[in-house]
Amino acid sequence: MRIRHDDRRPAARGREPLAAIAAALLLAAPALPMAAPAWAQDFPSRPIRVVLPFAGGTDVVARLLAQRMSASLGQQVLPDQRLGAGGNIAHEAVARAAPDGYTLLMAAPPVVLNPLLNPKVGFDPVRDFAPVAVVAAIPSVLVVHPLVPAKSVKELTALARRSPDKLSYGSGGVGSTPHLASELLRSLAGVRMLHVPYKSATIALGGAMGGEVDVVVVASSSAAPYVKNGRLRALAVLDTRRVASMPDVPTAAEAGFPQLLAVNWYALLAPRDTPAAIVERLNVEAVKAINAPETRERLTGIGGEPLSTTPAQTAVFLRDEIARWGKVIREAGVKAE
């Protein structure tokens, strides 16, 4: 489904149905501030806590936002790591928090993936949160060990087709974005490869460099240094446009697989029933913060892309991600361990 745009943003030009999900976000222009009720303009009157389910990119994006939003709002915006249970400790804590705008979640793909893998988790990504904004994304890249005799995605899938289950791919665990992206490739190409789950994407990346696995999907920011020094070979950026850190690496569409999209996105969510005026105020401030020149420079320096969506667009995006990855999970028979 294509992201719906309101009158604050130009509509994206027509693209392939799945590509439009990411492209509409990546091409969205910054939002223009809208007037809010006077009582909402008095918000906040005390510090705001942004709960972080993960370290890494989630932490980096949250701290970039917090610095700018603190100055703009006149109250501290405090990142608060609540790690564990695949992010669900943080997800459930925010889902149960008071809907007053003072507790937010810096969400990443697991907020929609975890309930698809295990319906018994204690939150629903649509029912239990008020979307604020998708603020950033870091594309994934498909890389192989240099000894793998494939210099394109088509060559890789041809190799896998000739020798089913001989090629192996690593991931940060069952149900992680790298795992599901690899399963999507297997489905699109009609091939079989052996899944080797690691405890984290970082360890899986090391496994690919060490030759323990042949293939891995990983954030472009993590892969770029090793592609540059020849320890890995990049076959495709799993996004709708190339990344500056690897300008010679084709996009998935250029490599012949336009539906092979896997973006590590970051979104601010509030508890359900947070007043719309407060959500709008937070949206305006988050968009302004992520698009500040210094913030944009620091984000792009790690391979990220600042994004700007309205709360309504964010809601559509989350539903589209649920539908897209839910299909992959069902067809691949992936279940939480």
N, C-alpha and C positions, 0 to 999 in steps of 0.2 A: 504494500500500500504506500502511496506517495504521501509525504508529510503535507498537511494542509497549512497554508500560510494565511495569516490575517493581513490587515491593511498596513501593518508595520514592516512587512518584508516582501520583496519581490518573489513571485512563484518560480520554482525551479523548472527548467525546460524539460521536455519529455525524455525519459530514460527507461532502461529496462526496469521492470517492476521492483526487483529486489535491490538493484543498484540505487534506485531513487531513495530508499530508506536512508542510506549513508549520504548520498549526494545532496539531498535536500538540506541536511544538517551542515555539511561541509561548505556549502555555497551560500548559506543563510547570512544575511547582512545583520549588523548590530541593531538591536531594538531601539526605538525612540521612547523616551520616558513618557508615561501617561500619568495624568493626575490621579491622586488617591485621596480618599476621605481624610479629613483633618486628623482624626484619631489614629489613622494608620501612619500619618506622617510623624506622629509622636513615637512610633515604634522605631527602634527598640529603646527601652528604658533601662536595660541591664544587659550583661554579656550574652552572646549567642554561642551555643555549643554545636560544632559540626562533628558528628560521630563518624569515625573512619573504620570501615570493616577490614581494611588491608593497609600494609605499608606500601612501598614502591610508588607507582604512578599515582595512586589514590592520595597518598600523603603529600606528594609534590604538588598536585593540582590544588588540593585543599589549602595548603599553606600559601600558595600564590594568591588564591582568592581571599583568604583570611586577612592577609596584610592590607590589601586595597580596600576591602569591605569594612575593616575596622576603622580606617581613616575616614571613609565616606559616611558611615553610619554614626560615628561618634561613640561607639561602644565596641568593646573587644569581641572579635569573632575568634573562638578558640577551638582549634582542631583537637579532637579527643579520640585517641586510638582505642578501639574495643575489638581486639583481634580474637579470632578463634571460630571454630565450627564452620569453616568455609565462608565466613562473613555473617553467618546467621545470628551471632550474638549481637552485633551492631544493628542488623536489620530489625530484629525483634525488639530491641531496646527503643529504637526510634518509632516503630509502629505502635508501641504502647505509651509513648511520651505524650505529655499535654499538648494539645493542638494550638499553641500560642505563638509559634514562630521562633521560640528560643531553643529548640532542639531540632537540628537538621541532620540529614544523612548525605554523605558524599558517596553516592552509589556508583557501582560499576556493573558489568554484565552479570555477575553472579546473583544480583537482586532479582533478575528475571529467570536465570537458569536454574537456581536452586529449587524453587517450587516446581519446576517442570520435572526435575529429577526425583524429587521427594515431596509429594503433595502434603505430607504430614508436618512440614516446617511450620513454624508459628506465625506466619505472615503471608499476605497476598500482595504482590507488587502493584496491582491495580486498585484493589479494595482498600488497602491500609495506608496509602500514601497520597499526598497532594503534590503533584509534579510542580517543580519550580523552574528548572532550566537544565538543558544539556549544555555543559560549558566547555568541554574539551574532548578530544579524541586522539589516540595514537594508533595508527594503522598496524596491522600484523603483516609479516612477510613470511613467505614459504622459502625455507633454506634447506640445503642438503650438504652432507659432508663432501669435500672436494673429490674423493675417490668414487663417488656415485657417478656413473657414466651417463649423466643427463644434464643438458644445459638449457632446458626449457621445461615447462610444465607438461607439454605434450610428450616430450621425450621421456619424462619421468613416468607418466601414466602408461605409455607404451611399454616401458620396461616392467612396470608392475603387472601389466596385462600378460606379458610373456611368462612371468614367473610369479604366480599368485602366492602371497604371504611370504615371499622372500625378502622384500623390502620392509623395513620397520620404521615406525614413526614414534617419536617421543612426545610427551605432553606433561603439563603440570598436574595431571590427575584426571580421573574419570569425570566427565562432565565439564571440564574446564574449556575455556574458549579455544585453546590450541587443539584439544581433543576433538571438539565438535567441528571445528574448521577442517580438520583432517578427515573426519567422517563425511563432511559435505563434499570434499574433493573425491573421496572414494565413491560416493553415490553418483556424483555428476559424471565421473569417468567410467564407472562400472568396473572398478578394480578392487583387489583385496590386498591389504597391507597389514602387518602385525603391529598392534598397539602396545607400546611400552610406557606405562604411566610412571612418572617420577613424583616426588613429593612437592616439587615446585617447578615453575617454568624455567627458572634460572638453572636448576639442576638438569632439566631436560636439554637446555641449550648446551650445557657442558657435555652432556652425553652425545650430542650431535658432533661437537668439536672433537671429542675423543674417539669417535667412530663406533660408539656403543649402539647408536641408532643411525639410520640413513637420512631421515627427514625430520624436520621439526617446524612448527608454526610458532612464531614468537613476535613480540613487539618489535617494530622496526628500530626503535631507540636502543633496544638491547642488542639487536643483530648487527647494526651498522658497523661498529668497530671491527668485528670479526669478518665481515664481508670485505671490508677495506683491506685487511691484512692477509686475506686469502685463506683463513681458517674455515670459512664457510662460503658456499656459493648460493647467491640469492636467485630464485627463479621467478618470483612474482610478488608484488605488493598487493595485498588483499584489500584493495580500496579502489575508488574510482579515479584516483590520480596518483601520479608518482610522488615520491618523497624526496625532499632536497638532499638528504644525507646519502641517498643511493639513486642518483638521477638516471643511471643507465638501466635500472631494473624496471621491467614493464609492469603495468597494472595487470590485475587478473583478467580484465577484458582484453587487453592487448595480448595476453598469453593464451587467449582462446577460451577463457572460463569466466564470463561476465557475472555469473551468479556466485562466484567464490569470493564472498565478502566477509571479512572478520575485522572489526574495528574495536579497539579497547576504548570505550567511551566512559565519560564521567558526568554524572548528573546530580544536581541538588534536589532532594526530596524532603518534604515536610510531613508530619503526621496527618492522617486523614482529618478533615473538618477544620483544618487551619483556615481562618477567614481569608476570603479571596483577596481582599485589599492588602493583607500582609504578604500573601504569596506574590502578588503583583509587585509590591515594594521590594521584596527579596529578589525577584526576577530582574528588575531594573538595575539593582545594585550589583548583582552577580554579573550581568551582561556588561555593565560599565567596567567592572573590575577586570574581567578576563580580557577585555579589549583595550585596556590601558597599554600604551606602547611598551613600557618596561615589562609588563606581564606577558604580552604577546612575544616579545623578544626572548624572554627566558623559557617560555613554553615551546616555541619553535626550536630553540636551541637543544632541546632534548627529544626532538622529533615529533612534538605534539602540534595540534591544530586547535586554536581557540574557536568555539562555536557559540551561537546565539540563537536560542529558541524561546518561544513564549511558553507559558504553562500548558496551553492547549496543544501546541506542537509536541511538547515533551510527552504528554499523555498519549498522543497518537504514536509517537516513536516507540514508547515502551510496549504498547499493544502489538505493534508490528514486529518488534524483536521477539516477543512471546510467541507469536504465530510462526515466525520464520524458524527460530531455533526449536520450537516445539515439534515442527515437522521433521527436522533433522533427527531429533532425539527419538521420536516414535519410529521412524523408518530404520534407524540404526539399532534400535532396541537398547539404547543406553539406559542404565539404571544406576542410581547412587550406590556407592559401596558402604 
